[in-house]
């Protein structure tokens, strides 16, 4: 049995396929993350690991030199990804946020691995496996957990951050942002019904006639909201995000 076969076998044992379709299974996630951390620890040469669930949704992990260089729904962007702020903080937020939600929601998981198509800049810093493991365990170097509004924006092709009914930040595709701004007034009215100040995230997901199958979603939490257009593959992660217990308050 090859190393990849053994890894797929471990994932199959940790993540059963007979769970209720609407159930968010979180118990296996810690075991899966432990397996992935072991793989990162053992990986020296550049390697792209692609995890895929039963619906075809996927996450890509780019690993080299026992470091995680990128985690996201698409292959890694260029080396300038590391130029804006601390790359380890960004990677930890993505790993503990959207990626963990993807693992929680998946009923089946498979993994493939191959050499990256593009050359990896050897100066890229990424995040060491030790720092990542400490962050996963809530250790002293862990980055603050991203709030549900931030995580929803990270899943989107385009997104607006709203506070008090006003747009305070924009991210993503410019053409899609124009469409979203047209929805923002209706989203403000929706906030009066669903609320934005709840202690747990409140979410609404609506299909759109867009030929690309984009979803219109709104996630509100503690006075802020994300209004996003996201790919259909992001639906499980958005559902998991809205069903997750609210982040614990920081200790005094």
C-alpha positions in Angstrom: 0.0 0.0 0.0 1.4 3.4 -1.0 1.7 6.3 1.4 -1.2 8.1 -0.3 -3.4 4.9 0.0 -2.5 4.7 3.7 -3.5 8.3 4.1 -6.8 7.8 2.4 -7.4 4.8 4.5 -6.9 6.8 7.7 -9.3 9.5 6.5 -11.9 6.9 5.7 -11.7 5.4 9.2 -11.8 8.8 10.8 -14.7 10.1 8.7 -17.5 7.7 8.2 -20.0 8.0 5.3 -23.1 6.9 7.1 -23.8 10.1 9.1 -27.0 12.1 8.7 -26.7 14.3 5.7 -27.7 17.4 7.7 -25.5 16.6 10.7 -22.3 18.5 11.2 -19.8 15.9 12.3 -17.0 17.5 14.4 -15.7 14.6 16.4 -13.5 13.2 13.6 -12.0 16.6 12.7 -9.3 16.6 15.4 -8.1 13.2 14.3 -8.0 14.3 10.6 -6.1 17.4 11.5 -3.6 15.3 13.5 -3.0 13.1 10.4 -2.5 16.2 8.2 -0.1 17.7 10.7 1.9 14.5 10.6 2.0 14.7 6.8 3.2 18.3 6.9 5.9 17.3 9.4 7.2 14.6 7.0 7.0 16.7 3.8 10.3 18.2 2.6 9.9 18.7 -1.1 7.0 20.9 -2.4 3.7 19.0 -2.4 0.2 20.0 -3.2 -2.4 18.1 -1.2 -6.0 18.2 -2.4 -8.8 17.1 -0.1 -12.2 16.5 -1.7 -15.6 15.8 0.0 -18.5 13.8 -1.3 -20.0 16.8 -3.2 -16.8 17.6 -5.0 -15.9 20.6 -2.8 -12.2 20.8 -2.2 -9.4 22.5 -0.3 -5.8 22.7 -1.4 -2.8 22.6 1.0 0.6 23.6 -0.3 3.4 22.2 1.8 7.2 22.4 1.6 10.0 22.1 4.1 7.7 21.0 6.9 5.8 24.3 6.5 2.2 25.0 5.3 2.6 27.7 2.6 -1.1 28.0 1.5 -4.6 26.7 2.4 -7.6 27.5 0.3 -10.3 26.3 -2.1 -8.0 27.0 -5.1 -4.4 26.3 -5.8 -1.9 28.7 -4.2 -1.6 32.2 -5.6 1.8 33.6 -6.3 4.7 34.3 -3.9 3.5 37.9 -3.3 0.8 36.3 -1.1 3.4 36.5 1.7 4.0 40.2 1.2 1.0 41.6 3.0 1.4 41.1 6.8 2.3 37.9 8.7 1.7 34.9 6.5 1.4 32.6 9.4 -1.5 34.6 10.9 -3.4 34.4 7.6 -2.7 30.7 7.2 -3.8 29.9 10.7 -7.0 31.9 10.3 -7.8 30.0 7.1 -6.9 26.6 8.6 -8.9 27.1 11.8 -11.8 28.8 10.0 -13.0 27.8 6.5 -10.9 24.7 6.3 -11.9 23.3 9.7 -15.6 24.0 8.8 -15.1 22.1 5.6 -13.7 19.1 7.5 -16.6 19.3 10.1 -19.3 19.2 7.4 -17.8 16.5 5.1 -19.3 13.0 5.3 -16.6 11.5 3.1 -13.1 12.7 2.4 -10.4 11.7 -0.1 -7.0 13.1 -0.6 -4.7 13.4 -3.6 -1.2 14.7 -3.7 1.2 15.7 -6.4 4.1 18.1 -7.1 2.9 21.7 -7.7 2.6 22.7 -11.3 4.4 26.0 -10.7 7.8 26.5 -9.1 7.6 27.3 -5.5 9.7 30.4 -4.4 12.1 29.0 -1.8 11.9 32.3 0.2 8.2 31.9 0.9 7.8 31.8 4.7 4.3 30.2 5.2 3.6 28.7 8.7 5.8 26.1 10.5 4.1 22.9 11.5 5.0 23.7 15.2 3.2 27.1 15.0 0.3 25.6 13.2 0.0 22.7 15.8 0.1 25.2 18.7 -2.6 27.3 17.0 -4.8 24.3 16.4 -4.4 23.3 20.1 -5.1 26.9 21.3 -1.5 27.4 22.3 0.2 30.6 23.2 1.1 31.5 19.6 -2.4 30.9 18.3 -3.9 33.7 16.2 -7.2 35.0 17.4 -10.0 33.0 16.0 -11.7 34.7 13.0 -15.3 35.7 13.7 -18.1 34.2 11.6 -18.5 37.4 9.5 -14.8 37.3 8.6 -15.0 33.6 7.8 -18.0 34.0 5.6 -16.2 36.7 3.6 -13.2 34.3 3.2 -15.5 31.8 1.5 -16.9 34.3 -1.0 -16.2 35.2 -4.6 -17.3 38.7 -3.6 -18.4 40.1 -0.2 -19.6 43.2 1.6 -19.0 43.7 5.3 -21.9 45.6 6.9 -22.2 47.4 10.2 -25.3 49.4 11.2 -26.7 48.9 7.7 -23.6 50.6 6.1 -21.0 49.0 3.9 -17.7 49.2 5.8 -15.5 46.9 3.6 -15.6 45.3 0.2 -13.6 42.3 -1.1 -13.6 40.1 -4.3 -14.7 40.4 -7.9 -15.6 44.0 -8.9 -18.5 43.0 -11.1 -20.0 40.8 -8.4 -19.6 43.6 -5.9 -21.7 45.8 -8.0 -24.5 43.2 -7.9 -24.1 42.8 -4.2 -24.5 46.5 -3.5 -27.9 46.3 -5.2 -28.8 43.6 -2.7 -27.5 45.5 0.3 -30.7 47.6 0.9 -32.8 44.4 1.0 -30.2 42.9 3.4 -30.6 45.8 5.7 -34.4 45.1 5.8 -33.7 41.5 6.5 -31.5 42.4 9.5 -34.6 43.8 11.2 -36.2 40.3 11.0 -33.2 38.0 11.7 -31.2 40.4 13.9 -27.5 41.1 14.0 -26.8 41.2 17.7 -27.4 37.6 18.5 -24.8 35.7 20.6 -24.6 33.0 17.9 -24.2 33.5 14.1 -27.5 34.0 12.1 -27.4 33.0 8.5 -29.6 33.1 5.4 -28.6 31.3 2.1 -30.5 31.9 -1.1 -29.9 30.3 -4.6 -29.4 32.8 -7.5 -30.1 32.4 -11.3 -26.4 33.0 -11.9 -25.1 30.5 -14.5 -22.1 29.9 -12.3 -24.4 28.6 -9.5 -23.4 31.3 -7.0 -25.2 31.5 -3.7 -26.3 34.7 -2.1 -25.7 34.4 1.6 -25.9 36.7 4.7 -24.2 35.9 8.0 -24.7 38.2 10.9 -23.0 38.2 14.3 -22.7 40.7 17.1 -23.7 43.8 15.2 -22.0 43.1 11.9 -22.9 41.1 8.8 -21.4 39.6 5.7 -23.4 39.8 2.5 -21.6 37.4 0.0 -21.9 35.7 -3.4 -20.2 32.4 -2.9 -19.8 29.2 -5.0 -22.3 26.5 -4.5 -19.5 24.3 -3.1 -19.3 26.8 -0.1 -22.8 25.9 1.1 -21.7 23.2 3.5 -19.1 25.5 5.1 -21.6 28.3 5.4 -24.1 26.0 7.0 -21.5 24.7 9.4 -20.4 28.3 10.2 -24.0 29.3 11.1 -24.5 26.2 13.3 -21.3 26.5 15.1 -21.5 27.7 18.8 -20.5 31.3 19.3 -16.8 31.9 20.0 -16.1 32.0 23.7 -15.5 35.3 25.2 -11.9 36.1 25.9 -10.9 35.6 29.6 -10.6 38.7 31.7 
